[in-house]
Amino acid sequence: MAKSPAWQRKEGKSKSGGLNAKGRASYNKSTGGNLKPPVSKEEAKKSPKSAARRKSFCSRMKGMKKKLTSSKTANDPNSRINKALRKWDC
């Protein structure tokens, strides 16, 4: 039986939210995608392109959090969505 890709398993996920480098690489390989690492506020100041990417991600994820999560998940600091928002400094 073949293993599932790393991005679907614990070894491809970052403890602080999102995917780690191994998870992004396995996702890109298996789906043909082009995932990039998160952009923090400091990194966004260096490049307008990454700043726009960060702004887009934050607005999209805040909308998902508002509409698609329960109040329990929205207030849980260890939920995947809250970890991702923290990682991106949203």
Buried (B, 14 or more C-beta within 10 A) or exposed (E): EEEEBBBBEEEBBBEEBBBBEBBBBBBBEEEEEEBEBBBBEEBBEEEEEBBEBBBEBBEEBEEEBEEEBEEEBEEBEEBEBBBBBBBBBB
